[in-house]
Amino acid sequence: MKRNTVVFTAICILAGLVLIVSIGGSGKADQPQPVSKSSAPQYDVEKELARAQKTKLWHKKLLDEAVGGDEEGKMLTSFMMDKAQFVTKTGRMLNPLIITYPSKGNGAIPDINSGFRVYPSSFGDRRHLRVRELANWQFEPDRNLLMIPSRLEWTYTRLWAGVIFAHELRHVYDKVTGLEQRSRLGSEVWLLGEMRAYTLEIRLLNLATNGKFAKELEKLSSSYAGGKWIWPTDAEVMQLNKLFKSIQSKSERFTRNTLYMVALNFTLAEQHSLGEAGKRQALSFIHKMNSR
Ligand SMILES: [Zn+2]
């Protein structure tokens, strides 16, 4: 009994001390105290959601401009609006996958059924996801994740940004609808998917230039005899660039050059009646050249 009283008294003294310190015993009570990092909110959910929505609408506008009246393009725009979930790295609530992968190492990929995720990000942001740096617009089928550049309006002309976005959306659509299952880079299935995406891209560029793009391609490729695939010369690239606004960045230059190479060889295949098989061969050639 006596021992219990001693313990109780000791507890009271301790509690009293704690109370004194907490109401200002340290003399710093009226100064603002720093909030500990662990208890501070890391993000504002409402703000993140509003930002994601804004980004989504901004991209719809970009697509609308690039797509015009093209039926396939319009279908992909509706698909994006219906199925895309824009995510951010800081938005833990928006997308736990982004923030926990791969640091927690569970690799859990939530099944989002018929939808997909869009992640506006820099290459630096993507390094955390261990994504291979291939392109500013890049679809990761295994994660159902479409990565798009952040602040893209500063690095690409609007038309080209919209057209490249449409190209990647075509890949996403093929994956989500089951048209293109897992495919190995360079395989026949992969080539077919690329052919669909590039055909769309070329048609949209042609639409934006009122048919001038196709005319120029025909003119340029008619000077080649056929029988082998071609690299466009600097002069040819310059000629094609005249149809569009000035290039905004090195990455836009690279993207355009690849597209011109594809478009010129597709035109060459058409001129020599090589059909879709010829176009697939051309793509295979370009893929091998680019991955050297
Ligand atoms: Zn592609």
Residues whose N, C-alpha, C, O or C-beta is under 5 A from the ligand:
A	BS01	ZN	E194 A197
